[in-house]
Amino acid sequence: MLDSRRLRSILLLRGACSRGWTMSGWLLWITTAVLGAAAIVMTSLSLLAALLFLLLTIPLILRADRLVALSGLLTGFGAFWLFLMARQVSSGGTLDNPTFKLGVGVAPLAIGGALLVAIVARALVARQPTGRDPVH
């Protein structure tokens, strides 16, 4: 039987890194990108279903590497949204308010991409050896 402390630990992933339950950054990014795309599929059921689905992704985002998870979620959401809008227009459909509907996809895609660039840049700087003079 699970006690309340263990259940809270499982749900909130508290102490997950200390027990060795780690996920590499690229795998976390891909996982959350797929979850972001799946959130759009959930909107076809209802807005409430999509919101509940996104609420279930919170434990992934509340990890130590939350910027990677947030970047993947936003990028996946924005990319899949724009893909669906492009499919609708290419099949001869029209958009009622194209500026708003494209903005719903472009904004998360741009924010997610900017976060990813910042994360990669920070990781590259962290890998540089310190204390060495550059060769002139």
OpenMM code with the backbone's topology and positions (N, CA, C; nanometers):
from openmm import Vec3, app, unit

residues = "MET LEU ASP SER ARG ARG LEU ARG SER ILE LEU LEU LEU ARG GLY ALA CYS SER ARG GLY TRP THR MET SER GLY TRP LEU LEU TRP ILE THR THR ALA VAL LEU GLY ALA ALA ALA ILE VAL MET THR SER LEU SER LEU LEU ALA ALA LEU LEU PHE LEU LEU LEU THR ILE PRO LEU ILE LEU ARG ALA ASP ARG LEU VAL ALA LEU SER GLY LEU LEU THR GLY PHE GLY ALA PHE TRP LEU PHE LEU MET ALA ARG GLN VAL SER SER GLY GLY THR LEU ASP ASN PRO THR PHE LYS LEU GLY VAL GLY VAL ALA PRO LEU ALA ILE GLY GLY ALA LEU LEU VAL ALA ILE VAL ALA ARG ALA LEU VAL ALA ARG GLN PRO THR GLY ARG ASP PRO VAL HIS".split()
positions = [
    Vec3(0.0839, -0.1176, 0.0000),
    Vec3(0.0000, 0.0000, 0.0000),
    Vec3(0.0887, 0.1243, 0.0000),
    Vec3(0.0474, 0.2242, -0.0753),
    Vec3(0.1253, 0.3480, -0.0849),
    Vec3(0.0844, 0.4444, 0.0254),
    Vec3(0.1817, 0.4979, 0.0936),
    Vec3(0.1500, 0.6018, 0.1890),
    Vec3(0.1483, 0.7358, 0.1166),
    Vec3(0.1008, 0.8392, 0.1832),
    Vec3(0.0828, 0.9683, 0.1174),
    Vec3(0.2159, 1.0292, 0.0745),
    Vec3(0.3208, 1.0057, 0.1490),
    Vec3(0.4518, 1.0608, 0.1127),
    Vec3(0.5040, 0.9982, -0.0168),
    Vec3(0.4909, 0.8670, -0.0280),
    Vec3(0.5362, 0.7959, -0.1483),
    Vec3(0.4528, 0.8362, -0.2698),
    Vec3(0.3211, 0.8485, -0.2514),
    Vec3(0.2341, 0.8882, -0.3613),
    Vec3(0.2679, 1.0289, -0.4091),
    Vec3(0.2907, 1.1196, -0.3145),
    Vec3(0.3277, 1.2561, -0.3516),
    Vec3(0.4613, 1.2570, -0.4246),
    Vec3(0.5540, 1.1730, -0.3824),
    Vec3(0.6836, 1.1621, -0.4470),
    Vec3(0.6701, 1.1128, -0.5899),
    Vec3(0.5814, 1.0167, -0.6101),
    Vec3(0.5607, 0.9636, -0.7458),
    Vec3(0.4942, 1.0680, -0.8336),
    Vec3(0.3899, 1.1328, -0.7823),
    Vec3(0.3152, 1.2279, -0.8634),
    Vec3(0.3967, 1.3515, -0.8977),
    Vec3(0.4737, 1.4005, -0.8047),
    Vec3(0.5489, 1.5242, -0.8274),
    Vec3(0.6934, 1.4994, -0.8671),
    Vec3(0.7319, 1.3728, -0.8772),
    Vec3(0.8677, 1.3346, -0.9143),
    Vec3(0.9704, 1.3955, -0.8193),
    Vec3(0.9340, 1.4095, -0.6919),
    Vec3(1.0284, 1.4629, -0.5936),
    Vec3(1.1359, 1.3595, -0.5688),
    Vec3(1.2571, 1.4047, -0.5719),
    Vec3(1.3680, 1.3149, -0.5437),
    Vec3(1.3957, 1.2160, -0.6549),
    Vec3(1.3370, 1.2367, -0.7724),
    Vec3(1.3558, 1.1405, -0.8802),
    Vec3(1.5017, 1.1335, -0.9231),
    Vec3(1.5692, 1.2472, -0.9267),
    Vec3(1.7090, 1.2470, -0.9685),
    Vec3(1.7973, 1.1782, -0.8654),
    Vec3(1.7628, 1.1884, -0.7383),
    Vec3(1.8454, 1.1258, -0.6364),
    Vec3(1.8327, 0.9734, -0.6386),
    Vec3(1.7245, 0.9218, -0.6937),
    Vec3(1.7066, 0.7773, -0.7025),
    Vec3(1.7533, 0.7225, -0.8370),
    Vec3(1.8066, 0.8084, -0.9216),
    Vec3(1.8596, 0.7630, -1.0488),
    Vec3(1.7578, 0.7580, -1.1608),
    Vec3(1.6400, 0.8151, -1.1413),
    Vec3(1.5406, 0.8175, -1.2470),
    Vec3(1.5635, 0.9406, -1.3337),
    Vec3(1.6667, 0.9404, -1.4102),
    Vec3(1.6958, 1.0571, -1.4922),
    Vec3(1.6599, 1.0272, -1.6366),
    Vec3(1.6376, 1.1317, -1.7100),
    Vec3(1.6065, 1.1212, -1.8514),
    Vec3(1.6992, 1.2177, -1.9225),
    Vec3(1.7619, 1.1728, -2.0287),
    Vec3(1.8538, 1.2616, -2.0993),
    Vec3(1.7761, 1.3790, -2.1584),
    Vec3(1.8464, 1.4882, -2.1795),
    Vec3(1.7824, 1.6096, -2.2277),
    Vec3(1.7136, 1.5940, -2.3607),
    Vec3(1.7783, 1.5251, -2.4546),
    Vec3(1.7171, 1.5122, -2.5870),
    Vec3(1.5937, 1.4232, -2.5810),
    Vec3(1.5952, 1.3200, -2.4988),
    Vec3(1.4788, 1.2327, -2.4859),
    Vec3(1.3634, 1.3065, -2.4189),
    Vec3(1.3945, 1.3880, -2.3193),
    Vec3(1.2922, 1.4687, -2.2542),
    Vec3(1.2326, 1.5676, -2.3530),
    Vec3(1.3163, 1.6291, -2.4368),
    Vec3(1.2671, 1.7265, -2.5351),
    Vec3(1.1759, 1.6587, -2.6357),
    Vec3(1.2155, 1.5432, -2.6861),
    Vec3(1.1327, 1.4713, -2.7836),
    Vec3(1.0010, 1.4276, -2.7195),
    Vec3(1.0072, 1.3784, -2.5969),
    Vec3(0.8864, 1.3342, -2.5276),
    Vec3(0.7884, 1.4486, -2.5094),
    Vec3(0.8369, 1.5628, -2.4649),
    Vec3(0.7463, 1.6754, -2.4428),
    Vec3(0.6997, 1.7365, -2.5742),
    Vec3(0.7810, 1.7273, -2.6807),
    Vec3(0.7353, 1.7747, -2.8114),
    Vec3(0.6189, 1.6894, -2.8606),
    Vec3(0.6282, 1.5595, -2.8418),
    Vec3(0.5180, 1.4703, -2.8800),
    Vec3(0.3948, 1.4998, -2.7942),
    Vec3(0.4153, 1.5259, -2.6654),
    Vec3(0.3026, 1.5605, -2.5786),
    Vec3(0.2387, 1.6927, -2.6203),
    Vec3(0.3193, 1.7882, -2.6627),
    Vec3(0.2648, 1.9147, -2.7116),
    Vec3(0.1808, 1.8959, -2.8364),
    Vec3(0.2269, 1.8093, -2.9261),
    Vec3(0.1489, 1.7793, -3.0470),
    Vec3(0.0215, 1.7035, -3.0102),
    Vec3(0.0308, 1.6145, -2.9132),
    Vec3(-0.0866, 1.5379, -2.8714),
    Vec3(-0.1912, 1.6268, -2.8050),
    Vec3(-0.1474, 1.7367, -2.7446),
    Vec3(-0.2424, 1.8290, -2.6828),
    Vec3(-0.3362, 1.8880, -2.7877),
    Vec3(-0.2862, 1.9072, -2.9082),
    Vec3(-0.3710, 1.9595, -3.0151),
    Vec3(-0.4735, 1.8555, -3.0561),
    Vec3(-0.4329, 1.7304, -3.0601),
    Vec3(-0.5272, 1.6238, -3.0925),
    Vec3(-0.6363, 1.6172, -2.9858),
    Vec3(-0.5986, 1.6411, -2.8617),
    Vec3(-0.6969, 1.6395, -2.7531),
    Vec3(-0.7979, 1.7532, -2.7657),
    Vec3(-0.7616, 1.8629, -2.8316),
    Vec3(-0.8571, 1.9725, -2.8494),
    Vec3(-0.9718, 1.9310, -2.9404),
    Vec3(-0.9504, 1.8273, -3.0231),
    Vec3(-1.0610, 1.7809, -3.1068),
    Vec3(-1.1702, 1.7165, -3.0220),
    Vec3(-1.1332, 1.6646, -2.9043),
    Vec3(-1.2333, 1.6088, -2.8134),
    Vec3(-1.3076, 1.7214, -2.7421),
    Vec3(-1.2323, 1.8047, -2.6748),
    Vec3(-1.2893, 1.9236, -2.6108),
    Vec3(-1.1752, 2.0061, -2.5541),
    Vec3(-1.2047, 2.1307, -2.5266),
    Vec3(-1.1038, 2.2174, -2.4670),
    Vec3(-1.0694, 2.1701, -2.3258),
    Vec3(-1.1680, 2.1198, -2.2551),
    Vec3(-1.1441, 2.0687, -2.1206),
    Vec3(-1.0501, 1.9482, -2.1243),
    Vec3(-1.0673, 1.8607, -2.2216),
    Vec3(-0.9787, 1.7442, -2.2349),
    Vec3(-0.8358, 1.7889, -2.2622),
    Vec3(-0.8179, 1.8909, -2.3455),
    Vec3(-0.6841, 1.9412, -2.3752),
    Vec3(-0.6206, 2.0036, -2.2511),
    Vec3(-0.6977, 2.0784, -2.1750),
    Vec3(-0.6451, 2.1401, -2.0537),
    Vec3(-0.6084, 2.0342, -1.9497),
    Vec3(-0.6903, 1.9320, -1.9353),
    Vec3(-0.6577, 1.8238, -1.8430),
    Vec3(-0.5327, 1.7491, -1.8887),
    Vec3(-0.5200, 1.7296, -2.0188),
    Vec3(-0.4020, 1.6627, -2.0730),
    Vec3(-0.2766, 1.7438, -2.0433),
    Vec3(-0.2827, 1.8749, -2.0655),
    Vec3(-0.1675, 1.9598, -2.0376),
    Vec3(-0.1376, 1.9655, -1.8880),
    Vec3(-0.2401, 1.9552, -1.8053),
    Vec3(-0.2182, 1.9506, -1.6615),
    Vec3(-0.1399, 1.8259, -1.6223),
    Vec3(-0.1626, 1.7165, -1.6939),
    Vec3(-0.0903, 1.5931, -1.6646),
    Vec3(0.0564, 1.6004, -1.7059),
    Vec3(0.0927, 1.6968, -1.7906),
    Vec3(0.2322, 1.7109, -1.8306),
    Vec3(0.3136, 1.7930, -1.7301),
    Vec3(0.2480, 1.8519, -1.6321),
    Vec3(0.3184, 1.9350, -1.5345),
    Vec3(0.4307, 1.8601, -1.4630),
    Vec3(0.4132, 1.7331, -1.4222),
    Vec3(0.5264, 1.6655, -1.3568),
    Vec3(0.6513, 1.6563, -1.4449),
    Vec3(0.6348, 1.6483, -1.5754),
    Vec3(0.7518, 1.6473, -1.6633),
    Vec3(0.8204, 1.7831, -1.6667),
    Vec3(0.7410, 1.8887, -1.6593),
    Vec3(0.7979, 2.0232, -1.6676),
    Vec3(0.8594, 2.0658, -1.5354),
    Vec3(0.8130, 2.0110, -1.4239),
    Vec3(0.8647, 2.0491, -1.2924),
    Vec3(0.9898, 1.9717, -1.2540),
    Vec3(1.0640, 1.9283, -1.3495),
    Vec3(1.1895, 1.8572, -1.3248),
    Vec3(1.3034, 1.9578, -1.3130),
    Vec3(1.4215, 1.9076, -1.2841),
    Vec3(1.5386, 1.9952, -1.2733),
    Vec3(1.5704, 2.0613, -1.4070),
    Vec3(1.5464, 1.9905, -1.5167),
    Vec3(1.5736, 2.0454, -1.6498),
    Vec3(1.4436, 2.0932, -1.7141),
    Vec3(1.3717, 2.1803, -1.6408),
    Vec3(1.2390, 2.2232, -1.6849),
    Vec3(1.2420, 2.3062, -1.8128),
    Vec3(1.3512, 2.3758, -1.8409),
    Vec3(1.3553, 2.4546, -1.9643),
    Vec3(1.3571, 2.3651, -2.0876),
    Vec3(1.4231, 2.2515, -2.0774),
    Vec3(1.4239, 2.1564, -2.1894),
    Vec3(1.2826, 2.1046, -2.2127),
    Vec3(1.2133, 2.0683, -2.1052),
    Vec3(1.0775, 2.0158, -2.1174),
    Vec3(0.9823, 2.1219, -2.1710),
    Vec3(0.9922, 2.2433, -2.1210),
    Vec3(0.9051, 2.3506, -2.1682),
    Vec3(0.9330, 2.3829, -2.3137),
    Vec3(1.0593, 2.3825, -2.3533),
    Vec3(1.0950, 2.4069, -2.4923),
    Vec3(1.0337, 2.3016, -2.5837),
    Vec3(1.0434, 2.1756, -2.5452),
    Vec3(0.9858, 2.0687, -2.6266),
    Vec3(0.8354, 2.0787, -2.6355),
    Vec3(0.7703, 2.1090, -2.5244),
    Vec3(0.6245, 2.1193, -2.5229),
    Vec3(0.5765, 2.2329, -2.6131),
    Vec3(0.6390, 2.3489, -2.6013),
    Vec3(0.5993, 2.4632, -2.6840),
    Vec3(0.6299, 2.4398, -2.8319),
    Vec3(0.7459, 2.3833, -2.8596),
    Vec3(0.7833, 2.3582, -2.9988),
    Vec3(0.6909, 2.2554, -3.0628),
    Vec3(0.6620, 2.1488, -2.9912),
    Vec3(0.5717, 2.0464, -3.0442),
    Vec3(0.4322, 2.1005, -3.0686),
    Vec3(0.3825, 2.1792, -2.9740),
    Vec3(0.2499, 2.2381, -2.9889),
    Vec3(0.2453, 2.3305, -3.1105),
    Vec3(0.3418, 2.4232, -3.1180),
    Vec3(0.3418, 2.5204, -3.2276),
    Vec3(0.3628, 2.4570, -3.3640),
    Vec3(0.4550, 2.3618, -3.3727),
    Vec3(0.4830, 2.2977, -3.5017),
    Vec3(0.3635, 2.2173, -3.5510),
    Vec3(0.3006, 2.1416, -3.4621),
    Vec3(0.1865, 2.0605, -3.5053),
    Vec3(0.0669, 2.1483, -3.5386),
    Vec3(0.0483, 2.2572, -3.4659),
    Vec3(-0.0599, 2.3506, -3.4958),
    Vec3(-0.0403, 2.4095, -3.6356),
    Vec3(0.0799, 2.4537, -3.6663),
    Vec3(0.1061, 2.5099, -3.7988),
    Vec3(0.0931, 2.4039, -3.9077),
    Vec3(0.1335, 2.2812, -3.8786),
    Vec3(0.1166, 2.1717, -3.9745),
    Vec3(-0.0314, 2.1508, -4.0058),
    Vec3(-0.1156, 2.1507, -3.9040),
    Vec3(-0.2594, 2.1318, -3.9283),
    Vec3(-0.3196, 2.2496, -4.0037),
    Vec3(-0.2761, 2.3710, -3.9744),
    Vec3(-0.3264, 2.4876, -4.0474),
    Vec3(-0.2842, 2.4815, -4.1943),
    Vec3(-0.1608, 2.4388, -4.2187),
    Vec3(-0.1124, 2.4261, -4.3572),
    Vec3(-0.1907, 2.3183, -4.4322),
    Vec3(-0.2216, 2.2093, -4.3668),
    Vec3(-0.3007, 2.1032, -4.4315),
    Vec3(-0.4404, 2.1523, -4.4652),
    Vec3(-0.4991, 2.2322, -4.3767),
    Vec3(-0.6330, 2.2827, -4.4035),
    Vec3(-0.6328, 2.3759, -4.5236),
    Vec3(-0.5337, 2.4631, -4.5309),
    Vec3(-0.5272, 2.5575, -4.6430),
    Vec3(-0.4921, 2.4847, -4.7725),
    Vec3(-0.4019, 2.3866, -4.7668),
    Vec3(-0.3630, 2.3151, -4.8887),
    Vec3(-0.4753, 2.2283, -4.9439),
    Vec3(-0.5697, 2.1903, -4.8594),
    Vec3(-0.6812, 2.1090, -4.9078),
    Vec3(-0.7948, 2.1952, -4.9610),
    Vec3(-0.7732, 2.3250, -4.9675),
    Vec3(-0.8742, 2.4145, -5.0227),
    Vec3(-0.9586, 2.4829, -4.9173),
    Vec3(-0.9326, 2.4565, -4.7929),
    Vec3(-1.0075, 2.5202, -4.6849),
    Vec3(-0.9603, 2.6623, -4.6619),
    Vec3(-1.0423, 2.7378, -4.5953),
    Vec3(-1.0047, 2.8747, -4.5609),
    Vec3(-1.0088, 2.8904, -4.4097),
    Vec3(-0.9332, 2.9854, -4.3609),
    Vec3(-0.9287, 3.0146, -4.2184),
    Vec3(-1.0113, 3.1393, -4.1916),
    Vec3(-1.0925, 3.1354, -4.0870),
    Vec3(-1.1765, 3.2506, -4.0543),
    Vec3(-1.0934, 3.3712, -4.0138),
    Vec3(-0.9999, 3.3520, -3.9247),
    Vec3(-0.9144, 3.4593, -3.8766),
    Vec3(-0.7696, 3.4098, -3.8871),
    Vec3(-0.7104, 3.4177, -4.0076),
    Vec3(-0.5799, 3.3540, -4.0273),
    Vec3(-0.4677, 3.4150, -3.9434),
    Vec3(-0.4712, 3.5431, -3.9179),
    Vec3(-0.3645, 3.6052, -3.8402),
    Vec3(-0.3611, 3.5502, -3.6985),
    Vec3(-0.4765, 3.5422, -3.6370),
    Vec3(-0.4834, 3.4894, -3.5002),
    Vec3(-0.4458, 3.3417, -3.4972),
    Vec3(-0.5013, 3.2635, -3.5890),
    Vec3(-0.4767, 3.1188, -3.5878),
    Vec3(-0.3315, 3.0851, -3.6195),
    Vec3(-0.2674, 3.1622, -3.7054),
    Vec3(-0.1256, 3.1402, -3.7308),
    Vec3(-0.0415, 3.1865, -3.6116),
    Vec3(-0.0852, 3.2931, -3.5467),
    Vec3(-0.0141, 3.3415, -3.4280),
    Vec3(-0.0167, 3.2414, -3.3138),
    Vec3(-0.1262, 3.1645, -3.3039),
    Vec3(-0.1361, 3.0612, -3.2001),
    Vec3(-0.0284, 2.9551, -3.2209),
    Vec3(0.0117, 2.9303, -3.3450),
    Vec3(0.1176, 2.8337, -3.3716),
    Vec3(0.2564, 2.8946, -3.3710),
    Vec3(0.2687, 3.0148, -3.4247),
    Vec3(0.4002, 3.0777, -3.4384),
    Vec3(0.4573, 3.1189, -3.3025),
    Vec3(0.3747, 3.1734, -3.2142),
    Vec3(0.4248, 3.2215, -3.0848),
    Vec3(0.4879, 3.1088, -3.0018),
    Vec3(0.4196, 2.9951, -2.9795),
    Vec3(0.4860, 2.8899, -2.9023),
    Vec3(0.6058, 2.8297, -2.9748),
    Vec3(0.5983, 2.8214, -3.1069),
    Vec3(0.7112, 2.7672, -3.1832),
    Vec3(0.8340, 2.8570, -3.1688),
    Vec3(0.8141, 2.9874, -3.1770),
    Vec3(0.9266, 3.0810, -3.1635),
    Vec3(0.9835, 3.0800, -3.0215),
    Vec3(0.8962, 3.0776, -2.9218),
    Vec3(0.9433, 3.0753, -2.7828),
    Vec3(1.0169, 2.9450, -2.7541),
    Vec3(0.9602, 2.8333, -2.7993),
    Vec3(1.0255, 2.7037, -2.7791),
    Vec3(1.1595, 2.6949, -2.8493),
    Vec3(1.1671, 2.7494, -2.9707),
    Vec3(1.2942, 2.7504, -3.0440),
    Vec3(1.3978, 2.8387, -2.9773),
    Vec3(1.3554, 2.9542, -2.9280),
    Vec3(1.4482, 3.0436, -2.8577),
    Vec3(1.4998, 2.9790, -2.7293),
    Vec3(1.4116, 2.9114, -2.6569),
    Vec3(1.4558, 2.8402, -2.5363),
    Vec3(1.5559, 2.7310, -2.5709),
    Vec3(1.5303, 2.6586, -2.6794),
    Vec3(1.6212, 2.5517, -2.7204),
    Vec3(1.7583, 2.6076, -2.7572),
    Vec3(1.7618, 2.7189, -2.8298),
    Vec3(1.8894, 2.7809, -2.8649),
    Vec3(1.9635, 2.8254, -2.7390),
    Vec3(1.8914, 2.8834, -2.6432),
    Vec3(1.9551, 2.9274, -2.5181),
    Vec3(2.0094, 2.8086, -2.4388),
    Vec3(1.9356, 2.6988, -2.4376),
    Vec3(1.9798, 2.5794, -2.3643),
    Vec3(2.1046, 2.5207, -2.4278),
    Vec3(2.1050, 2.5104, -2.5607),
    Vec3(2.2214, 2.4550, -2.6309),
    Vec3(2.3425, 2.5461, -2.6125),
    Vec3(2.3222, 2.6778, -2.6216),
    Vec3(2.4331, 2.7712, -2.6024),
    Vec3(2.4905, 2.7608, -2.4619),
    Vec3(2.4023, 2.7516, -2.3620),
    Vec3(2.4490, 2.7387, -2.2241),
    Vec3(2.5262, 2.6080, -2.2044),
    Vec3(2.4794, 2.5007, -2.2666),
    Vec3(2.5486, 2.3720, -2.2540),
    Vec3(2.6851, 2.3761, -2.3220),
    Vec3(2.6942, 2.4439, -2.4358),
    Vec3(2.8234, 2.4538, -2.5054),
    Vec3(2.9228, 2.5376, -2.4258),
    Vec3(2.8750, 2.6447, -2.3645),
    Vec3(2.9633, 2.7278, -2.2819),
    Vec3(3.0097, 2.6489, -2.1594),
    Vec3(2.9219, 2.5691, -2.1024),
    Vec3(2.9579, 2.4910, -1.9840),
    Vec3(3.0616, 2.3835, -2.0170),
    Vec3(3.0656, 2.3376, -2.1398),
    Vec3(3.1617, 2.2343, -2.1792),
    Vec3(3.2997, 2.2896, -2.2109),
    Vec3(3.3098, 2.4215, -2.2304),
    Vec3(3.4390, 2.4815, -2.2618),
    Vec3(3.5311, 2.4698, -2.1410),
    Vec3(3.6546, 2.4290, -2.1630),
    Vec3(3.7477, 2.4209, -2.0501),
    Vec3(3.7794, 2.5607, -1.9975),
    Vec3(3.7893, 2.5713, -1.8677),
    Vec3(3.8174, 2.7018, -1.8073),
    Vec3(3.9661, 2.7151, -1.7791),
    Vec3(4.0129, 2.8361, -1.7759),
    Vec3(4.1509, 2.8631, -1.7412),
    Vec3(4.2482, 2.8505, -1.8578),
    Vec3(4.1998, 2.8269, -1.9766),
    Vec3(4.2905, 2.8164, -2.0921),
    Vec3(4.2832, 2.9436, -2.1724),
    Vec3(4.3990, 2.9899, -2.2154),
    Vec3(4.4041, 3.1083, -2.2992),
    Vec3(4.3766, 3.0675, -2.4431),
    Vec3(4.2993, 3.1496, -2.5146),
    Vec3(4.2739, 3.1163, -2.6546),
    Vec3(4.4024, 3.1331, -2.7365),
    Vec3(4.4172, 3.0530, -2.8369),
    Vec3(4.5361, 3.0603, -2.9249),
    Vec3(4.5197, 3.1804, -3.0155),
    Vec3(4.6257, 3.2606, -3.0214),
    Vec3(4.6207, 3.3820, -3.1061),
    Vec3(4.6798, 3.3538, -3.2396),
] * unit.nanometer
topology = app.Topology()
chain = topology.addChain("A")
for resn in residues:
    res = topology.addResidue(resn, chain)
    for name in ("N", "CA", "C"):
        topology.addAtom(name, app.Element.getBySymbol(name[0]), res)
